[in-house]
Structures are given as C-alpha cells and as structure tokens.
Amino acid sequence: NPEPVFAAMDEHIERLRSGGVTQRELDKVRNQFLRTVITNQLKVYDKANSIGQASIDHDNPEWLNEQIAVINAVTIEDVQRVAQTYLKAEARTKVAVIPDPTHEFDPDANVELSE
C-alpha cells in the first residue's frame, strides 16, 4: 500500500512550503551542489561538456564562471518562495509502481548472449 509513503511525502512537502529550510540545511545542500559543480569540471572532457551544456541551457558559455556566485546567492527565502510556487498539491503527479506478486524472476529470460 503506497498511501503511507505518499502521506509522508505530502507532509514533508507541506512542511517545506510553510516553514522553509534552516540555514544549516541550505548550507549543506549548497556545499553538496558546489562540490558537484567543481568536480564535474576537473577533467578536460567534462569541462568541455559543461561549456557546451551552458551554451545550450543558458545561451552563454560564460555561465560556468557565473554559476558559483548564483549558487552562493540563493537564500532561505528563495527556497521557500520556489517551494510555495511550484510544490502545490494540485500540480503533483503521484505514481505507484506495484510489482506483480505472482511474477517469478527468470534471469535468463529474453537474454541473448553473443559469443
């Protein structure tokens, strides 16, 4: 029964919408995001890919040079405003994937091994 999971998610989202996040939570997520941004540019291939992605997503390859400042500028108020704008119950889609309890897994089914 997925309903308890949905209820817990709804409760967490509503708590975020009404109370926002703490400075500690924002700092933790910001640091995780900054680490990802920086480590995704350590190799030449990854940096080239990031430049291409910035050119596509932001129409500006210089976005990479601005990205860290933009991440650091996010405030608790920004997070709450975005949560209140986009995390609305009427805009949610809930999906429950429930496995067939009669299904028996066969690891060799539909598998073609090439020699």
Biopython code that builds the backbone (N, CA, C, O; Angstrom):
import numpy as np
from Bio.PDB.StructureBuilder import StructureBuilder

atoms = [
    (1, "ASN", "N", (0.840, -1.180, 0.000)),
    (1, "ASN", "CA", (0.000, 0.000, 0.000)),
    (1, "ASN", "C", (0.891, 1.251, 0.000)),
    (1, "ASN", "O", (1.578, 1.518, 0.986)),
    (2, "PRO", "N", (0.883, 2.002, -1.075)),
    (2, "PRO", "CA", (1.769, 3.175, -1.164)),
    (2, "PRO", "C", (1.244, 4.415, -0.431)),
    (2, "PRO", "O", (1.969, 5.402, -0.309)),
    (3, "GLU", "N", (0.028, 4.384, 0.047)),
    (3, "GLU", "CA", (-0.563, 5.588, 0.660)),
    (3, "GLU", "C", (0.226, 6.143, 1.844)),
    (3, "GLU", "O", (0.352, 7.364, 1.941)),
    (4, "PRO", "N", (0.759, 5.331, 2.741)),
    (4, "PRO", "CA", (1.567, 5.907, 3.834)),
    (4, "PRO", "C", (2.809, 6.645, 3.318)),
    (4, "PRO", "O", (3.224, 7.649, 3.898)),
    (5, "VAL", "N", (3.389, 6.152, 2.244)),
    (5, "VAL", "CA", (4.558, 6.821, 1.656)),
    (5, "VAL", "C", (4.139, 8.163, 1.062)),
    (5, "VAL", "O", (4.808, 9.177, 1.262)),
    (6, "PHE", "N", (3.014, 8.159, 0.324)),
    (6, "PHE", "CA", (2.507, 9.405, -0.245)),
    (6, "PHE", "C", (2.170, 10.405, 0.855)),
    (6, "PHE", "O", (2.467, 11.593, 0.725)),
    (7, "ALA", "N", (1.556, 9.937, 1.932)),
    (7, "ALA", "CA", (1.198, 10.827, 3.041)),
    (7, "ALA", "C", (2.446, 11.440, 3.673)),
    (7, "ALA", "O", (2.462, 12.630, 3.987)),
    (8, "ALA", "N", (3.485, 10.636, 3.860)),
    (8, "ALA", "CA", (4.731, 11.144, 4.441)),
    (8, "ALA", "C", (5.378, 12.173, 3.514)),
    (8, "ALA", "O", (5.900, 13.187, 3.977)),
    (9, "MET", "N", (5.343, 11.913, 2.212)),
    (9, "MET", "CA", (5.912, 12.870, 1.251)),
    (9, "MET", "C", (5.112, 14.172, 1.261)),
    (9, "MET", "O", (5.691, 15.259, 1.248)),
    (10, "ASP", "N", (3.782, 14.062, 1.284)),
    (10, "ASP", "CA", (2.930, 15.254, 1.320)),
    (10, "ASP", "C", (3.209, 16.084, 2.575)),
    (10, "ASP", "O", (3.265, 17.313, 2.520)),
    (11, "GLU", "N", (3.384, 15.391, 3.712)),
    (11, "GLU", "CA", (3.666, 16.083, 4.966)),
    (11, "GLU", "C", (5.008, 16.824, 4.884)),
    (11, "GLU", "O", (5.123, 17.971, 5.317)),
    (12, "HIS", "N", (5.998, 16.164, 4.332)),
    (12, "HIS", "CA", (7.328, 16.782, 4.213)),
    (12, "HIS", "C", (7.287, 17.994, 3.277)),
    (12, "HIS", "O", (7.874, 19.035, 3.574)),
    (13, "ILE", "N", (6.601, 17.852, 2.161)),
    (13, "ILE", "CA", (6.496, 18.970, 1.201)),
    (13, "ILE", "C", (5.747, 20.137, 1.830)),
    (13, "ILE", "O", (6.143, 21.290, 1.658)),
    (14, "GLU", "N", (4.676, 19.854, 2.554)),
    (14, "GLU", "CA", (3.914, 20.942, 3.191)),
    (14, "GLU", "C", (4.749, 21.635, 4.257)),
    (14, "GLU", "O", (4.666, 22.853, 4.415)),
    (15, "ARG", "N", (5.551, 20.870, 4.989)),
    (15, "ARG", "CA", (6.435, 21.466, 5.992)),
    (15, "ARG", "C", (7.456, 22.385, 5.312)),
    (15, "ARG", "O", (7.779, 23.453, 5.832)),
    (16, "LEU", "N", (7.955, 21.969, 4.160)),
    (16, "LEU", "CA", (8.890, 22.806, 3.401)),
    (16, "LEU", "C", (8.199, 24.070, 2.907)),
    (16, "LEU", "O", (8.763, 25.161, 2.992)),
    (17, "ARG", "N", (6.983, 23.928, 2.394)),
    (17, "ARG", "CA", (6.245, 25.083, 1.873)),
    (17, "ARG", "C", (5.923, 26.084, 2.971)),
    (17, "ARG", "O", (6.017, 27.292, 2.754)),
    (18, "SER", "N", (5.543, 25.596, 4.149)),
    (18, "SER", "CA", (5.107, 26.507, 5.208)),
    (18, "SER", "C", (6.253, 27.012, 6.074)),
    (18, "SER", "O", (6.233, 28.157, 6.526)),
    (19, "GLY", "N", (7.247, 26.168, 6.307)),
    (19, "GLY", "CA", (8.313, 26.570, 7.219)),
    (19, "GLY", "C", (9.653, 26.849, 6.580)),
    (19, "GLY", "O", (10.538, 27.424, 7.212)),
    (20, "GLY", "N", (9.810, 26.449, 5.337)),
    (20, "GLY", "CA", (11.081, 26.671, 4.664)),
    (20, "GLY", "C", (12.167, 25.743, 5.170)),
    (20, "GLY", "O", (11.886, 24.698, 5.757)),
    (21, "VAL", "N", (13.386, 26.128, 4.940)),
    (21, "VAL", "CA", (14.541, 25.348, 5.373)),
    (21, "VAL", "C", (15.356, 26.169, 6.358)),
    (21, "VAL", "O", (15.212, 27.389, 6.439)),
    (22, "THR", "N", (16.209, 25.490, 7.099)),
    (22, "THR", "CA", (17.099, 26.197, 8.019)),
    (22, "THR", "C", (18.357, 26.626, 7.261)),
    (22, "THR", "O", (18.630, 26.140, 6.163)),
    (23, "GLN", "N", (19.105, 27.529, 7.856)),
    (23, "GLN", "CA", (20.363, 27.955, 7.247)),
    (23, "GLN", "C", (21.322, 26.780, 7.139)),
    (23, "GLN", "O", (22.062, 26.669, 6.162)),
    (24, "ARG", "N", (21.312, 25.910, 8.131)),
    (24, "ARG", "CA", (22.187, 24.729, 8.115)),
    (24, "ARG", "C", (21.828, 23.815, 6.942)),
    (24, "ARG", "O", (22.719, 23.320, 6.251)),
    (25, "GLU", "N", (20.531, 23.588, 6.711)),
    (25, "GLU", "CA", (20.107, 22.746, 5.590)),
    (25, "GLU", "C", (20.518, 23.367, 4.261)),
    (25, "GLU", "O", (21.012, 22.677, 3.370)),
    (26, "LEU", "N", (20.310, 24.675, 4.134)),
    (26, "LEU", "CA", (20.685, 25.361, 2.899)),
    (26, "LEU", "C", (22.194, 25.290, 2.674)),
    (26, "LEU", "O", (22.643, 25.036, 1.556)),
    (27, "ASP", "N", (22.965, 25.510, 3.714)),
    (27, "ASP", "CA", (24.433, 25.441, 3.590)),
    (27, "ASP", "C", (24.886, 24.045, 3.175)),
    (27, "ASP", "O", (25.782, 23.901, 2.343)),
    (28, "LYS", "N", (24.268, 23.020, 3.753)),
    (28, "LYS", "CA", (24.643, 21.649, 3.430)),
    (28, "LYS", "C", (24.369, 21.343, 1.959)),
    (28, "LYS", "O", (25.227, 20.800, 1.263)),
    (29, "VAL", "N", (23.184, 21.690, 1.494)),
    (29, "VAL", "CA", (22.826, 21.432, 0.093)),
    (29, "VAL", "C", (23.685, 22.276, -0.836)),
    (29, "VAL", "O", (24.131, 21.800, -1.879)),
    (30, "ARG", "N", (23.916, 23.521, -0.462)),
    (30, "ARG", "CA", (24.758, 24.397, -1.283)),
    (30, "ARG", "C", (26.156, 23.805, -1.435)),
    (30, "ARG", "O", (26.698, 23.774, -2.540)),
    (31, "ASN", "N", (26.743, 23.334, -0.336)),
    (31, "ASN", "CA", (28.081, 22.749, -0.388)),
    (31, "ASN", "C", (28.107, 21.486, -1.234)),
    (31, "ASN", "O", (29.062, 21.253, -1.976)),
    (32, "GLN", "N", (27.063, 20.666, -1.128)),
    (32, "GLN", "CA", (26.987, 19.464, -1.958)),
    (32, "GLN", "C", (26.903, 19.839, -3.433)),
    (32, "GLN", "O", (27.560, 19.228, -4.275)),
    (33, "PHE", "N", (26.095, 20.838, -3.734)),
    (33, "PHE", "CA", (25.924, 21.276, -5.121)),
    (33, "PHE", "C", (27.217, 21.868, -5.656)),
    (33, "PHE", "O", (27.612, 21.571, -6.783)),
    (34, "LEU", "N", (27.885, 22.707, -4.862)),
    (34, "LEU", "CA", (29.152, 23.304, -5.290)),
    (34, "LEU", "C", (30.208, 22.224, -5.536)),
    (34, "LEU", "O", (30.960, 22.300, -6.507)),
    (35, "ARG", "N", (30.263, 21.228, -4.665)),
    (35, "ARG", "CA", (31.212, 20.132, -4.847)),
    (35, "ARG", "C", (30.959, 19.430, -6.175)),
    (35, "ARG", "O", (31.900, 19.105, -6.899)),
    (36, "THR", "N", (29.694, 19.198, -6.492)),
    (36, "THR", "CA", (29.339, 18.541, -7.753)),
    (36, "THR", "C", (29.737, 19.398, -8.940)),
    (36, "THR", "O", (30.314, 18.898, -9.906)),
    (37, "VAL", "N", (29.432, 20.681, -8.875)),
    (37, "VAL", "CA", (29.772, 21.593, -9.971)),
    (37, "VAL", "C", (31.282, 21.596, -10.208)),
    (37, "VAL", "O", (31.736, 21.532, -11.351)),
    (38, "ILE", "N", (32.040, 21.669, -9.146)),
    (38, "ILE", "CA", (33.506, 21.750, -9.274)),
    (38, "ILE", "C", (34.093, 20.420, -9.741)),
    (38, "ILE", "O", (34.933, 20.405, -10.640)),
    (39, "THR", "N", (33.670, 19.312, -9.151)),
    (39, "THR", "CA", (34.240, 18.026, -9.546)),
    (39, "THR", "C", (33.819, 17.632, -10.958)),
    (39, "THR", "O", (34.506, 16.844, -11.608)),
    (40, "ASN", "N", (32.701, 18.169, -11.441)),
    (40, "ASN", "CA", (32.276, 17.886, -12.808)),
    (40, "ASN", "C", (33.085, 18.658, -13.844)),
    (40, "ASN", "O", (32.834, 18.539, -15.043)),
    (41, "GLN", "N", (34.047, 19.441, -13.390)),
    (41, "GLN", "CA", (34.867, 20.201, -14.320)),
    (41, "GLN", "C", (36.360, 19.930, -14.134)),
    (41, "GLN", "O", (37.193, 20.706, -14.602)),
    (42, "LEU", "N", (36.696, 18.845, -13.463)),
    (42, "LEU", "CA", (38.102, 18.550, -13.212)),
    (42, "LEU", "C", (38.815, 17.960, -14.424)),
    (42, "LEU", "O", (40.019, 18.158, -14.589)),
    (43, "LYS", "N", (38.100, 17.254, -15.257)),
    (43, "LYS", "CA", (38.698, 16.650, -16.444)),
    (43, "LYS", "C", (38.369, 17.503, -17.666)),
    (43, "LYS", "O", (37.321, 18.147, -17.723)),
    (44, "VAL", "N", (39.265, 17.499, -18.625)),
    (44, "VAL", "CA", (39.097, 18.319, -19.823)),
    (44, "VAL", "C", (37.789, 17.984, -20.535)),
    (44, "VAL", "O", (37.048, 18.879, -20.943)),
    (45, "TYR", "N", (37.510, 16.683, -20.680)),
    (45, "TYR", "CA", (36.273, 16.273, -21.357)),
    (45, "TYR", "C", (35.049, 16.830, -20.623)),
    (45, "TYR", "O", (34.132, 17.359, -21.251)),
    (46, "ASP", "N", (35.039, 16.710, -19.289)),
    (46, "ASP", "CA", (33.903, 17.170, -18.503)),
    (46, "ASP", "C", (33.749, 18.691, -18.578)),
    (46, "ASP", "O", (32.631, 19.203, -18.632)),
    (47, "LYS", "N", (34.858, 19.397, -18.582)),
    (47, "LYS", "CA", (34.798, 20.867, -18.683)),
    (47, "LYS", "C", (34.238, 21.258, -20.050)),
    (47, "LYS", "O", (33.402, 22.157, -20.141)),
    (48, "ALA", "N", (34.688, 20.595, -21.106)),
    (48, "ALA", "CA", (34.167, 20.873, -22.446)),
    (48, "ALA", "C", (32.671, 20.570, -22.504)),
    (48, "ALA", "O", (31.901, 21.324, -23.100)),
    (49, "ASN", "N", (32.270, 19.475, -21.890)),
    (49, "ASN", "CA", (30.853, 19.131, -21.847)),
    (49, "ASN", "C", (30.059, 20.193, -21.087)),
    (49, "ASN", "O", (28.957, 20.554, -21.501)),
    (50, "SER", "N", (30.605, 20.694, -19.985)),
    (50, "SER", "CA", (29.935, 21.741, -19.202)),
    (50, "SER", "C", (29.807, 23.037, -19.993)),
    (50, "SER", "O", (28.785, 23.718, -19.910)),
    (51, "ILE", "N", (30.836, 23.377, -20.754)),
    (51, "ILE", "CA", (30.770, 24.584, -21.593)),
    (51, "ILE", "C", (29.682, 24.427, -22.644)),
    (51, "ILE", "O", (28.901, 25.350, -22.877)),
    (52, "GLY", "N", (29.628, 23.267, -23.276)),
    (52, "GLY", "CA", (28.580, 23.011, -24.264)),
    (52, "GLY", "C", (27.200, 23.052, -23.652)),
    (52, "GLY", "O", (26.274, 23.614, -24.237)),
    (53, "GLN", "N", (27.052, 22.459, -22.476)),
    (53, "GLN", "CA", (25.753, 22.460, -21.796)),
    (53, "GLN", "C", (25.344, 23.881, -21.411)),
    (53, "GLN", "O", (24.176, 24.244, -21.547)),
    (54, "ALA", "N", (26.291, 24.685, -20.935)),
    (54, "ALA", "CA", (25.995, 26.078, -20.587)),
    (54, "ALA", "C", (25.577, 26.866, -21.824)),
    (54, "ALA", "O", (24.694, 27.721, -21.757)),
    (55, "SER", "N", (26.218, 26.572, -22.950)),
    (55, "SER", "CA", (25.865, 27.252, -24.200)),
    (55, "SER", "C", (24.444, 26.913, -24.619)),
    (55, "SER", "O", (23.719, 27.768, -25.128)),
    (56, "ILE", "N", (24.048, 25.667, -24.404)),
    (56, "ILE", "CA", (22.700, 25.234, -24.782)),
    (56, "ILE", "C", (21.666, 25.737, -23.778)),
    (56, "ILE", "O", (20.664, 26.340, -24.161)),
    (57, "ASP", "N", (21.913, 25.487, -22.495)),
    (57, "ASP", "CA", (20.921, 25.804, -21.460)),
    (57, "ASP", "C", (20.779, 27.297, -21.196)),
    (57, "ASP", "O", (19.674, 27.776, -20.941)),
    (58, "HIS", "N", (21.881, 28.036, -21.254)),
    (58, "HIS", "CA", (21.861, 29.445, -20.869)),
    (58, "HIS", "C", (22.234, 30.382, -22.012)),
    (58, "HIS", "O", (22.289, 31.599, -21.838)),
    (59, "ASP", "N", (22.487, 29.803, -23.178)),
    (59, "ASP", "CA", (22.895, 30.587, -24.346)),
    (59, "ASP", "C", (24.114, 31.442, -24.032)),
    (59, "ASP", "O", (24.274, 32.550, -24.544)),
    (60, "ASN", "N", (24.986, 30.881, -23.156)),
    (60, "ASN", "CA", (26.125, 31.652, -22.702)),
    (60, "ASN", "C", (27.169, 30.717, -22.089)),
    (60, "ASN", "O", (26.963, 30.226, -20.979)),
    (61, "PRO", "N", (28.272, 30.460, -22.773)),
    (61, "PRO", "CA", (29.302, 29.596, -22.187)),
    (61, "PRO", "C", (29.943, 30.205, -20.937)),
    (61, "PRO", "O", (30.543, 29.482, -20.141)),
    (62, "GLU", "N", (29.824, 31.512, -20.757)),
    (62, "GLU", "CA", (30.368, 32.180, -19.575)),
    (62, "GLU", "C", (29.572, 31.853, -18.315)),
    (62, "GLU", "O", (29.986, 32.190, -17.206)),
    (63, "TRP", "N", (28.430, 31.196, -18.492)),
    (63, "TRP", "CA", (27.600, 30.807, -17.352)),
    (63, "TRP", "C", (28.430, 30.036, -16.320)),
    (63, "TRP", "O", (28.199, 30.168, -15.118)),
    (64, "LEU", "N", (29.384, 29.241, -16.778)),
    (64, "LEU", "CA", (30.220, 28.475, -15.847)),
    (64, "LEU", "C", (30.949, 29.383, -14.871)),
    (64, "LEU", "O", (31.133, 29.033, -13.705)),
    (65, "ASN", "N", (31.363, 30.546, -15.348)),
    (65, "ASN", "CA", (32.073, 31.498, -14.484)),
    (65, "ASN", "C", (31.126, 32.209, -13.520)),
    (65, "ASN", "O", (31.562, 32.725, -12.491)),
    (66, "GLU", "N", (29.851, 32.238, -13.842)),
    (66, "GLU", "CA", (28.851, 32.923, -13.013)),
    (66, "GLU", "C", (28.125, 31.964, -12.080)),
    (66, "GLU", "O", (27.531, 32.391, -11.089)),
    (67, "GLN", "N", (28.167, 30.686, -12.386)),
    (67, "GLN", "CA", (27.359, 29.685, -11.703)),
    (67, "GLN", "C", (27.598, 29.636, -10.198)),
    (67, "GLN", "O", (26.637, 29.569, -9.432)),
    (68, "ILE", "N", (28.834, 29.668, -9.763)),
    (68, "ILE", "CA", (29.130, 29.574, -8.329)),
    (68, "ILE", "C", (28.558, 30.770, -7.575)),
    (68, "ILE", "O", (28.022, 30.609, -6.478)),
    (69, "ALA", "N", (28.666, 31.956, -8.144)),
    (69, "ALA", "CA", (28.095, 33.145, -7.497)),
    (69, "ALA", "C", (26.576, 33.038, -7.400)),
    (69, "ALA", "O", (25.983, 33.443, -6.400)),
    (70, "VAL", "N", (25.952, 32.496, -8.436)),
    (70, "VAL", "CA", (24.495, 32.331, -8.423)),
    (70, "VAL", "C", (24.096, 31.324, -7.340)),
    (70, "VAL", "O", (23.131, 31.553, -6.611)),
    (71, "ILE", "N", (24.815, 30.233, -7.232)),
    (71, "ILE", "CA", (24.521, 29.221, -6.204)),
    (71, "ILE", "C", (24.695, 29.829, -4.816)),
    (71, "ILE", "O", (23.862, 29.619, -3.935)),
    (72, "ASN", "N", (25.764, 30.574, -4.625)),
    (72, "ASN", "CA", (26.015, 31.185, -3.317)),
    (72, "ASN", "C", (24.996, 32.259, -2.958)),
    (72, "ASN", "O", (24.819, 32.567, -1.779)),
    (73, "ALA", "N", (24.326, 32.831, -3.944)),
    (73, "ALA", "CA", (23.351, 33.899, -3.698)),
    (73, "ALA", "C", (21.977, 33.374, -3.277)),
    (73, "ALA", "O", (21.137, 34.160, -2.839)),
    (74, "VAL", "N", (21.728, 32.074, -3.398)),
    (74, "VAL", "CA", (20.424, 31.524, -3.031)),
    (74, "VAL", "C", (20.201, 31.694, -1.534)),
    (74, "VAL", "O", (21.081, 31.399, -0.726)),
    (75, "THR", "N", (19.005, 32.176, -1.172)),
    (75, "THR", "CA", (18.665, 32.422, 0.226)),
    (75, "THR", "C", (17.567, 31.470, 0.693)),
    (75, "THR", "O", (16.928, 30.792, -0.112)),
    (76, "ILE", "N", (17.363, 31.435, 1.999)),
    (76, "ILE", "CA", (16.266, 30.661, 2.571)),
    (76, "ILE", "C", (14.943, 31.136, 1.989)),
    (76, "ILE", "O", (14.063, 30.326, 1.695)),
    (77, "GLU", "N", (14.802, 32.433, 1.823)),
    (77, "GLU", "CA", (13.573, 32.992, 1.264)),
    (77, "GLU", "C", (13.351, 32.534, -0.176)),
    (77, "GLU", "O", (12.215, 32.280, -0.576)),
    (78, "ASP", "N", (14.421, 32.428, -0.951)),
    (78, "ASP", "CA", (14.313, 31.932, -2.328)),
    (78, "ASP", "C", (13.765, 30.504, -2.342)),
    (78, "ASP", "O", (12.878, 30.178, -3.131)),
    (79, "VAL", "N", (14.300, 29.666, -1.466)),
    (79, "VAL", "CA", (13.868, 28.269, -1.414)),
    (79, "VAL", "C", (12.388, 28.193, -1.053)),
    (79, "VAL", "O", (11.636, 27.442, -1.673)),
    (80, "GLN", "N", (11.969, 28.965, -0.057)),
    (80, "GLN", "CA", (10.564, 28.919, 0.354)),
    (80, "GLN", "C", (9.649, 29.477, -0.741)),
    (80, "GLN", "O", (8.572, 28.930, -0.982)),
    (81, "ARG", "N", (10.063, 30.547, -1.395)),
    (81, "ARG", "CA", (9.260, 31.121, -2.479)),
    (81, "ARG", "C", (9.076, 30.117, -3.616)),
    (81, "ARG", "O", (7.974, 29.965, -4.142)),
    (82, "VAL", "N", (10.143, 29.442, -3.986)),
    (82, "VAL", "CA", (10.061, 28.442, -5.055)),
    (82, "VAL", "C", (9.198, 27.262, -4.615)),
    (82, "VAL", "O", (8.396, 26.752, -5.397)),
    (83, "ALA", "N", (9.359, 26.830, -3.374)),
    (83, "ALA", "CA", (8.544, 25.719, -2.866)),
    (83, "ALA", "C", (7.068, 26.087, -2.884)),
    (83, "ALA", "O", (6.234, 25.273, -3.279)),
    (84, "GLN", "N", (6.735, 27.303, -2.462)),
    (84, "GLN", "CA", (5.337, 27.731, -2.448)),
    (84, "GLN", "C", (4.779, 27.895, -3.859)),
    (84, "GLN", "O", (3.583, 27.705, -4.080)),
    (85, "THR", "N", (5.628, 28.240, -4.799)),
    (85, "THR", "CA", (5.183, 28.440, -6.177)),
    (85, "THR", "C", (4.987, 27.120, -6.913)),
    (85, "THR", "O", (4.001, 26.948, -7.629)),
    (86, "TYR", "N", (5.910, 26.201, -6.743)),
    (86, "TYR", "CA", (5.913, 25.010, -7.589)),
    (86, "TYR", "C", (5.495, 23.710, -6.899)),
    (86, "TYR", "O", (5.075, 22.771, -7.576)),
    (87, "LEU", "N", (5.597, 23.632, -5.588)),
    (87, "LEU", "CA", (5.267, 22.383, -4.898)),
    (87, "LEU", "C", (3.835, 22.422, -4.363)),
    (87, "LEU", "O", (3.597, 22.304, -3.161)),
    (88, "LYS", "N", (2.909, 22.588, -5.273)),
    (88, "LYS", "CA", (1.490, 22.657, -4.908)),
    (88, "LYS", "C", (0.854, 21.285, -5.102)),
    (88, "LYS", "O", (1.182, 20.553, -6.036)),
    (89, "ALA", "N", (-0.063, 20.957, -4.196)),
    (89, "ALA", "CA", (-0.723, 19.647, -4.253)),
    (89, "ALA", "C", (-1.420, 19.428, -5.587)),
    (89, "ALA", "O", (-1.401, 18.318, -6.117)),
    (90, "GLU", "N", (-2.032, 20.465, -6.133)),
    (90, "GLU", "CA", (-2.768, 20.303, -7.396)),
    (90, "GLU", "C", (-1.845, 20.110, -8.600)),
    (90, "GLU", "O", (-2.305, 19.740, -9.680)),
    (91, "ALA", "N", (-0.569, 20.356, -8.420)),
    (91, "ALA", "CA", (0.378, 20.193, -9.532)),
    (91, "ALA", "C", (1.157, 18.880, -9.426)),
    (91, "ALA", "O", (1.988, 18.580, -10.283)),
    (92, "ARG", "N", (0.891, 18.106, -8.386)),
    (92, "ARG", "CA", (1.631, 16.865, -8.173)),
    (92, "ARG", "C", (1.121, 15.728, -9.032)),
    (92, "ARG", "O", (-0.062, 15.647, -9.362)),
    (93, "THR", "N", (2.026, 14.871, -9.377)),
    (93, "THR", "CA", (1.691, 13.604, -10.016)),
    (93, "THR", "C", (2.242, 12.513, -9.120)),
    (93, "THR", "O", (3.427, 12.492, -8.788)),
    (94, "LYS", "N", (1.364, 11.616, -8.739)),
    (94, "LYS", "CA", (1.781, 10.502, -7.895)),
    (94, "LYS", "C", (1.774, 9.235, -8.736)),
    (94, "LYS", "O", (0.818, 8.957, -9.460)),
    (95, "VAL", "N", (2.850, 8.475, -8.629)),
    (95, "VAL", "CA", (2.966, 7.224, -9.366)),
    (95, "VAL", "C", (3.371, 6.134, -8.380)),
    (95, "VAL", "O", (4.333, 6.286, -7.628)),
    (96, "ALA", "N", (2.638, 5.055, -8.396)),
    (96, "ALA", "CA", (2.982, 3.897, -7.573)),
    (96, "ALA", "C", (3.250, 2.722, -8.507)),
    (96, "ALA", "O", (2.384, 2.328, -9.288)),
    (97, "VAL", "N", (4.432, 2.178, -8.421)),
    (97, "VAL", "CA", (4.785, 1.002, -9.208)),
    (97, "VAL", "C", (4.709, -0.189, -8.259)),
    (97, "VAL", "O", (5.533, -0.345, -7.359)),
    (98, "ILE", "N", (3.717, -1.005, -8.481)),
    (98, "ILE", "CA", (3.492, -2.144, -7.598)),
    (98, "ILE", "C", (3.785, -3.410, -8.390)),
    (98, "ILE", "O", (3.121, -3.683, -9.390)),
    (99, "PRO", "N", (4.766, -4.181, -7.958)),
    (99, "PRO", "CA", (5.130, -5.389, -8.702)),
    (99, "PRO", "C", (4.026, -6.441, -8.633)),
    (99, "PRO", "O", (3.271, -6.518, -7.665)),
    (100, "ASP", "N", (3.959, -7.228, -9.670)),
    (100, "ASP", "CA", (3.019, -8.333, -9.728)),
    (100, "ASP", "C", (3.509, -9.415, -8.769)),
    (100, "ASP", "O", (4.581, -9.980, -8.988)),
    (101, "PRO", "N", (2.754, -9.718, -7.714)),
    (101, "PRO", "CA", (3.237, -10.687, -6.725)),
    (101, "PRO", "C", (3.323, -12.112, -7.274)),
    (101, "PRO", "O", (3.971, -12.965, -6.668)),
    (102, "THR", "N", (2.683, -12.377, -8.404)),
    (102, "THR", "CA", (2.735, -13.726, -8.977)),
    (102, "THR", "C", (3.899, -13.892, -9.946)),
    (102, "THR", "O", (4.169, -15.002, -10.404)),
    (103, "HIS", "N", (4.588, -12.801, -10.263)),
    (103, "HIS", "CA", (5.695, -12.867, -11.213)),
    (103, "HIS", "C", (6.889, -13.581, -10.598)),
    (103, "HIS", "O", (7.272, -13.308, -9.460)),
    (104, "GLU", "N", (7.468, -14.489, -11.356)),
    (104, "GLU", "CA", (8.682, -15.178, -10.925)),
    (104, "GLU", "C", (9.833, -14.705, -11.799)),
    (104, "GLU", "O", (9.776, -14.792, -13.026)),
    (105, "PHE", "N", (10.860, -14.212, -11.162)),
    (105, "PHE", "CA", (12.015, -13.679, -11.874)),
    (105, "PHE", "C", (12.798, -14.810, -12.530)),
    (105, "PHE", "O", (13.129, -15.805, -11.886)),
    (106, "ASP", "N", (13.089, -14.646, -13.813)),
    (106, "ASP", "CA", (13.915, -15.597, -14.551)),
    (106, "ASP", "C", (15.083, -14.826, -15.136)),
    (106, "ASP", "O", (14.907, -14.109, -16.121)),
    (107, "PRO", "N", (16.265, -14.950, -14.562)),
    (107, "PRO", "CA", (17.397, -14.145, -15.026)),
    (107, "PRO", "C", (17.817, -14.455, -16.463)),
    (107, "PRO", "O", (18.522, -13.661, -17.086)),
    (108, "ASP", "N", (17.392, -15.601, -16.992)),
    (108, "ASP", "CA", (17.780, -15.965, -18.353)),
    (108, "ASP", "C", (16.707, -15.645, -19.386)),
    (108, "ASP", "O", (16.901, -15.906, -20.574)),
    (109, "ALA", "N", (15.599, -15.093, -18.963)),
    (109, "ALA", "CA", (14.507, -14.806, -19.896)),
    (109, "ALA", "C", (14.906, -13.683, -20.858)),
    (109, "ALA", "O", (15.431, -12.654, -20.433)),
    (110, "ASN", "N", (14.660, -13.880, -22.124)),
    (110, "ASN", "CA", (14.878, -12.870, -23.155)),
    (110, "ASN", "C", (16.305, -12.318, -23.172)),
    (110, "ASN", "O", (16.514, -11.146, -23.486)),
    (111, "VAL", "N", (17.264, -13.143, -22.841)),
    (111, "VAL", "CA", (18.654, -12.699, -22.836)),
    (111, "VAL", "C", (19.377, -13.401, -23.965)),
    (111, "VAL", "O", (19.380, -14.628, -24.062)),
    (112, "GLU", "N", (19.993, -12.591, -24.820)),
    (112, "GLU", "CA", (20.792, -13.154, -25.903)),
    (112, "GLU", "C", (22.255, -12.854, -25.597)),
    (112, "GLU", "O", (22.657, -11.698, -25.467)),
    (113, "LEU", "N", (23.018, -13.894, -25.488)),
    (113, "LEU", "CA", (24.444, -13.728, -25.223)),
    (113, "LEU", "C", (25.213, -13.899, -26.513)),
    (113, "LEU", "O", (25.044, -14.898, -27.212)),
    (114, "SER", "N", (26.047, -12.944, -26.832)),
    (114, "SER", "CA", (26.858, -13.058, -28.040)),
    (114, "SER", "C", (28.190, -13.707, -27.675)),
    (114, "SER", "O", (28.715, -13.524, -26.576)),
    (115, "GLU", "N", (28.713, -14.458, -28.618)),
    (115, "GLU", "CA", (29.976, -15.156, -28.352)),
    (115, "GLU", "C", (31.148, -14.398, -28.919)),
    (115, "GLU", "O", (32.290, -14.839, -28.788)),
]
sb = StructureBuilder()
sb.init_structure("model")
sb.init_model(0)
sb.init_chain("A")
sb.init_seg("    ")
for serial, (resi, resn, name, xyz) in enumerate(atoms, 1):
    if name == "N":
        sb.init_residue(resn, " ", resi, " ")
    sb.init_atom(name, np.array(xyz, "f"), 0.0, 1.0, " ", f" {name:<3s}", serial, name[0])
structure = sb.get_structure()
